[in-house]
Amino acid sequence: MRKLTNDFGNIVADNQNSLSAGVKGPLLMQDYILLEKLAHQNRERIPERTVHAKGSAAYGEMKITADLSAYTKAKVFQKGEVTPLFLRFSTVAGEAGAADAERDVRGFAIKFYTKEGNWDLVGNNTPTFFIRDAYKFPDFIHTQKRDPRTHLRSNNAAWDFWTLCPESLHQVTILMSDRGIPASYRHMHGFGSHTYSFINDKNERFWVKFHFKTMQGIKNLTNEEAANLIAKDRESHQRDLYEAIERKEFPKWKVQLQILAEKDIEKLGFNPFDLTKIWPHKIVPLMDVGEMILNKNVDNYFNEVEQAAFSPSNIVSGIGFSPDKMLQARIFSYPDAQRYRIGTNYHLLPVNRARSKVNTYNVAGAMNFDTYKNGKAYYEPNSYNDSPKEDKSYLEPDLILEGDAQRYKPMDDDFYSQPRALFDLMNEEQKKQLFNNIASSMDGVEEAIINKALNHFEKISPAYADGVKKALNK
């Protein structure tokens, strides 16, 4: 029989009854097992993520089948390379107890354990986002959360914000379309969404977007189907992913890239770093470069899924950033959130820890259990061969900048052409779902805000506005 112990290995003689001063007396402070159990229970929850709180995850690997050496020197993208990974899916707006099948964007965050350190690609199941300037991000997230007065979610707040920030119309159209509620995490695409850099061994830069196309096929739920499912199972996506992997029906995604030479950005005709816009495939075609598979469930949800920490600041040689203003802000905000939520040394937890050699002078801090192995020096620069030093051969090429320091002025105010292109691709059934989904999401929204939304829809397409009006019975 395995003997029960406390957290420090002390054998527990009685785990059912507290120490008390007689049958009718109070409890004794010396009952250290009771105190340990209660104190630990009080601390069993770390602060949940402000966004992406409800998640599911699994381990897998990515294999590259194309020769990308002309574009990047990153080992993770060399032909034949197989890289272990951890992929966390999530809803975005809801809390940790939200139902999986709610209408929401889905997070698609991948931690690649590369030979050169961890590379985190923090994306969604959409290629765009609601805003392009991080200055608006806290306010946007507030509209997706609970009203501090009523503690209720507010359709009015969401639509008020969207109608005053029309750059969100593209993402709103995707969210309200038939793809707004995926049937499962296995049956949706994933995107890096932001623009990143590829850098080759000649120190040439290319701009790149990452796509992960489900090989299970796209499957979605209508509002009615989702409502029926939520009534029976609030963990439908978690259950589906876990059980599929247990059955060895390992989900797969085709890995595709869009690559644009640094000198060719004018081909797009708009800011290539605008997160509210896609790169048209006719201008920058998709390239098939590999395959991603998930083939192992986690063993401990809290340790591996809840404490998993992703950040676009985790980057490897041959992959870099871009002037995407949302990406620039996330480089700061993600690791800052993790230090607050999990702790200073969150990078030492097994799910977050790099599988390559780590040599850092960041030491100490709460819960640091690492072995110090930097030789004589605990600083840099230093004079000792056995102590880590910088390596300037890993410097990226210069990024040419121009213009004055100023508050962000977008290159264009074209909020309508890309949503129009998406709307025109929809068949009649998809358009009908779009109209009905928008109408149902406007329950409780003030008339003036609804009219502002209709004015925007009219600029996308008169048919768009008319369809929503009919669904609203206007």
Phi, psi and omega in degrees: 000133175283125182278132177291135176233168170275189185293345182249015175087003179284129183292134181266121182278323181218116181252014183245338189228131178285156172285127180227159178276078183083173184298322184255004187269175179285172180281157180263136178297338183284357178284079187293333177292316176301313181297319179297316181297315181290319181295321180292319179300322179297340185243016183287345179246127171270161177306130179288158178302140178298318171234161182063035186290323183264117186219164174223154185204163177202164177264156178191209180203157175240132177243131180264130183246354182251157177272108182249016185296337178289340185253326185213146175264001180298127182299328183298338181249023174272145185304131180089351182289133176243120186241125175293151184210166175228123185243122177249122173265159178196159159279170187248307189279324188286163177282183182298336180264009181296155176284142182296329189263028175279156175289117186189158167291151178248133175286149182215081187252127184240130173252113178265123179271079187277169179290349181249015182113175182284136171240120179255128175246107187257102184227197181225182175270015176233147180278354183234181175218174185286331185224163180240356180235121184296345176303330182270353190296311179302320180294319178300313181296325176303322181292339181269350182257189187277142175298124183295342178277311186263342187059034177240150172291148188233109171298326182297316180297317181298311184287329175299313180296311183299319182287336177271350177233075189295350173298344180281351188300325180296310181294321179299319179296320176295314183298322182273357179282183178296343180271006182289341177230092176298146178292331177197169176292335181286340188250040177216157175279166172230153182218143169290339176067301179292165168269133177239176175256144160250139178229125183267182185286354172267005182066032174266142182255140172232149174268143187217145170237142185254133180232141176230108187259122183301135177265001175271349185091151178283131173224135183229168178243143169282168177304318182294315179298319180295318180298318179295321181291316181298325179297335182255332189204106179279347180250038187298319181289317177300313181298315182298314182295312182299311184291325178297317180291322177297327177282357184068025169269075190288122180290145183229152174227140173280130180268124181229152180231150162248126184235132182228126178298147183304326182281350187258013186295336181292343179301331185286327181082006176208174181296115182291350183255015179275112186290347179274359183237150172264161168271116180303135183292337178291331180269317179235092185295155174285140176247129173282123184234349181172197184216145178238139181226146170250126188221010180210127175282160177285159178264332182220109187302313183297310184299320190258326182263312182290324181267000174298134185230120183247147175203134176295351175288345176278104189225157180236162181301131182101348174233134182220190184266188175215173177284011175306117188292329175291318177297316181303317181289323181292334176302325175275310195290327183293306179294330177296319177297321183291323179295324177287316189284318187249322180136165185305321186256036180301336181291346180274347178296143187307319183291335182262345190286136175296145177265359173264173181292136178243126177232103184225154174261006172283111185231170176064203187087160183301138174064027175280119180239015183281156176272128180281123187220039183262013178076214187287328187267144173239031184202169178206133013286157178212171186255012190249132183294334183268010179244136186300147179221161178297160177224101186291349178293346180267004178298143177277159175295154179298144174257118183285126180242157178212162176102178182260153172292123185201164172298144187306121173244105181304149180293334182210163174244034178275092181266357196243332188292320180288319172299326178295317179298321178293315179300318182293338178282342185284142172279177186297321180294319179295321177295320179299316177298319179302311182299314183293322180294319177296315181300316181292330179284349181264010177299122180088001181277139181297148183302319182297323180287321176301317181295324175297319178297317180297324177297320177293316180299323178299322180287332173290308179191133175305325179294327177298307181297317181298320180296319179291319178302314180297319179294331177274357184060040178267000000 
